[in-house]
Amino acid sequence: MAIAVAIFSLLCTTFIPTSLPQFEPPVTIVGTLEGTAIEPCIILTHRGGKALDVGTKIVLTIGENVIESIAGDLLDPIDKEDGLWNIGERAIYTPDNSIPGSRVEVIVFDPVSNAVLMNGVLQE
């Protein structure tokens, strides 16, 4: 009986990990259109989950125009000093032309893992 318990213990410690993998909480990013018809802006607010690197890619499609940027270019200078896009911080893009009537789509993804963090249509 002691041999069976010893073999079982050896197998358990060999094949069963002692700690479970730690998963990061998902990221919640909320996109809104604000401002006026003449001076609209697209605002992406980090609402929860892990902090994102300022190198996080943001692709905006306004009508036929595709704008590629990174979070660091759209964050307030004070917010990006720590190199992260944290909860409560807002990435703000002000387009050169008005967007009423244009479809506005946003894709945010992590360039390291190539994971899509947000994909949404803000205006049809």
C-alpha positions as CSV (number, residue, x, y, z in Angstrom):
1,M,0.0,0.0,0.0
2,A,2.8,2.4,0.8
3,I,4.4,1.8,-2.6
4,A,1.1,2.6,-4.3
5,V,0.8,5.9,-2.4
6,A,4.4,6.8,-3.2
7,I,3.9,6.2,-6.9
8,F,0.6,8.1,-6.9
9,S,2.3,11.1,-5.1
10,L,5.2,11.0,-7.6
11,L,2.8,11.0,-10.6
12,C,0.7,13.8,-9.1
13,T,3.7,16.1,-8.5
14,T,5.2,15.3,-11.9
15,F,2.2,15.7,-14.1
16,I,-0.1,18.1,-12.3
17,P,1.1,21.7,-12.1
18,T,1.4,23.2,-8.7
19,S,0.0,26.5,-9.8
20,L,-2.7,27.3,-12.3
21,P,-1.9,29.8,-15.1
22,Q,-2.8,33.4,-14.2
23,F,-5.1,35.1,-16.8
24,E,-5.1,38.8,-17.2
25,P,-8.6,40.3,-16.9
26,P,-10.0,41.3,-20.3
27,V,-9.6,44.9,-21.4
28,T,-12.7,47.1,-21.7
29,I,-12.4,50.0,-24.1
30,V,-15.5,52.2,-24.8
31,G,-15.6,54.2,-28.0
32,T,-17.7,57.3,-28.4
33,L,-18.2,60.2,-30.9
34,E,-18.3,63.6,-29.2
35,G,-18.0,67.2,-30.1
36,T,-20.0,69.0,-32.8
37,A,-20.8,68.2,-36.4
38,I,-18.1,70.7,-37.5
39,E,-15.4,69.5,-34.9
40,P,-16.1,65.9,-34.0
41,C,-13.7,63.7,-32.1
42,I,-13.4,60.0,-31.5
43,I,-12.8,59.1,-27.9
44,L,-11.6,55.7,-26.8
45,T,-11.8,55.3,-23.0
46,H,-10.0,52.5,-21.1
47,R,-12.7,51.3,-18.7
48,G,-11.1,48.3,-17.1
49,G,-8.7,45.3,-17.3
50,K,-5.0,45.3,-17.7
51,A,-3.0,48.5,-18.5
52,L,-2.0,48.6,-22.2
53,D,1.3,49.7,-23.6
54,V,1.3,53.0,-25.4
55,G,2.4,51.1,-28.5
56,T,-1.1,49.5,-28.7
57,K,-2.3,49.9,-32.3
58,I,-5.5,51.8,-33.1
59,V,-7.0,51.6,-36.6
60,L,-9.8,54.1,-37.4
61,T,-11.9,53.8,-40.5
62,I,-13.8,56.9,-41.4
63,G,-15.8,56.4,-44.6
64,E,-13.1,55.3,-47.1
65,N,-10.2,56.7,-45.1
66,V,-8.1,54.4,-42.9
67,I,-6.0,56.0,-40.1
68,E,-3.4,53.9,-38.3
69,S,-2.1,55.2,-35.0
70,I,-0.8,54.1,-31.6
71,A,-2.3,54.9,-28.3
72,G,0.6,57.0,-27.3
73,D,0.0,59.4,-30.1
74,L,-3.7,59.9,-28.9
75,L,-3.2,60.0,-25.2
76,D,-2.7,63.2,-23.1
77,P,1.0,63.8,-22.6
78,I,0.7,63.5,-18.8
79,D,-1.3,60.2,-19.1
80,K,1.4,58.5,-21.3
81,E,4.4,59.4,-19.1
82,D,4.3,56.0,-17.4
83,G,4.3,54.2,-20.8
84,L,0.9,52.7,-20.2
85,W,-2.7,53.3,-21.2
86,N,-4.4,52.9,-17.9
87,I,-8.0,52.7,-16.6
88,G,-9.8,56.0,-17.0
89,E,-7.4,57.4,-19.6
90,R,-8.8,58.5,-23.0
91,A,-7.2,58.3,-26.4
92,I,-8.7,61.2,-28.5
93,Y,-8.6,61.5,-32.2
94,T,-9.8,64.6,-33.9
95,P,-10.3,64.1,-37.7
96,D,-9.2,66.7,-40.2
97,N,-12.7,66.7,-41.8
98,S,-16.2,66.3,-40.5
99,I,-17.6,62.8,-40.2
100,P,-21.4,63.2,-40.2
101,G,-22.9,60.6,-42.6
102,S,-19.6,58.5,-42.7
103,R,-19.2,55.1,-41.2
104,V,-16.8,55.2,-38.3
105,E,-15.2,51.9,-37.3
106,V,-12.5,51.3,-34.6
107,I,-10.1,48.4,-34.1
108,V,-7.7,48.3,-31.2
109,F,-5.1,45.5,-31.0
110,D,-2.0,44.5,-29.2
111,P,0.9,44.4,-31.7
112,V,2.9,41.9,-29.6
113,S,0.2,39.1,-29.3
114,N,-1.8,40.4,-32.4
115,A,-4.9,40.0,-30.3
116,V,-7.9,42.2,-31.1
117,L,-8.8,44.2,-27.9
118,M,-11.7,46.1,-29.4
119,N,-13.6,46.1,-32.7
120,G,-16.7,48.2,-33.1
121,V,-18.7,50.5,-35.3
122,L,-19.3,53.9,-33.7
123,Q,-21.5,55.3,-36.5
124,E,-23.2,53.6,-39.5
